[in-house]
Amino acid sequence: MTNQNPRDAVALAIKAGRCLEENDYTGAERFVDQALAIDPDCCLALNNRGRLLLRTDRELQGLDAYRRAIALHPADPNAGFNLASAHYSGGRFDEAWAALVQLFAKARFASHAELEVRTRAYTLCHQTQEAFAARNHEAARQAVDALRRSVEALTDCPILVRPEELPHGRQAKIAWEAGTREHVIRLSPSYPRLLQPHLLADQLTRMQMGAQARKAGKTSIFTVPSPAPEPLFTSLLRMDRRYIRRLCARGADPAAVALEARDGLLRLIAHLYSCPIDLIVESRIHDRLPDLAPAQFLAMARYLSDSPDPADGLNHQHITPPNLIRIGAALNSLLARLHGSLFAGTSPFPLLYLGTEVEPLASQLWTRWEAAAPSLGPGDERRLIDAFADLVGLRKTYEWTFVVPGEQEPPNP
């Protein structure tokens, strides 16, 4: 470095960036060279040098400039994003993904400009996984076919996949629950083609888990006694919730208010049942069917994109008591955390819950999941559901009914 102030290098690098925006490559090169003569390690100058070299058909040197900037300034996200973008544009999707993983592992996103880079990087993650899903589609389809054959052998029942438009993409009918000789998975033809292997793997994994629990003699049915509307409404009033009182003062039917509150509670209990199973299923798919990873990334992102914004639930008044709203949001956060965990922190969805009032409870639930996950065997999803219920205080809202092996069983919720 010369005896000039490093800030002079930054000022020159900024001028180079302006020249690049105006496609003045001669001026950009002059200012970049001057900046690096003052400070060879200037992050902005190295990043703009990479941009210049790629635009002037000197790709290898440009990539090297980005790599040098990343090595010297790993917390700065710009060069990492530009390196990933260059690889993606060149069709080098594996290299693009590696750069994105490194970016999210090391970069800092503090300023407004850095947060904009993060948003663009999340979009690039999604685009890269779409490229992977297209590339892996045939291998993913074959992996699902192999899983289907193994589940058929395990259950001694054929599995039929029938095209049928359904609101949620798929619906399964299990032979031992329906009293039939085959399992049926109904699949919406309009569901995105690249995501269909994951959807089928999801249903097959659930069948597999159910069959393994049956063979281990650990099948239990989750049932929810229906609470009476009147006592529930009375308990809501005893909480002195002014919102409820105002509704009734405006002429709302107390019984209707109680029924809506009851329905909200029942939805939460059903979510308490489904959330741990979703965690188990997605983890097993990721561990056992690596060819499905891109489709899984996209399918989970699709589902999480449609999930309620936690801010809406936490910041608005509801008939459902606030503590139950918080529990529901905390359960929602777990699949978002799993998406980030399975895909090296490249998911934007966990950010929705950071800093909210549900984060402490969500962290406790996640810790409980991490502790239980390695030791879960056939039928042990009941143990995980109970652990979650104990933590959130809902253990008394449902019952387990043991199923004698060989008996036909009703479906779980």
Secondary structure, 3 states (H helix, E strand, C coil): CCCCCHHHHHHHHHHHHHHHHCCCHHHHHHHHHHHHHHCCCCHHHHHHHHHHHHHCCCHHHHHHHHHHHHHHCCCCHHHHHHHHHHHHHCCCHHHHHHHHHHHHHHCCCCCHHHHHHHHHHHHHHHHHHHHHHHHHHHHHHHHHHHHHHHHHHHHCCCEEEEECCCCCCEEEECHHHHCCCCEEEEECCCCCHHHHHHHHHHHHHHHHHHHHHHHCCCCEEEECCCCCHHHHHHHHHHCCCHHHHHHHHCCCCHHHHHHHHHHHHHHHHHHHHHHHHHHHHHHHHHHHCHHHHHHHHHHHHHHHHCCCCHHHHHHCCCCCCHHHHHHHHHHHHHHHHHHHHHCCCCCCHHHHHCCCCCHHHHHHHHHHHHHHHHHCCCCCHHHHHHHHHHHHCCHHHCEEEECCCCCCCCCCC
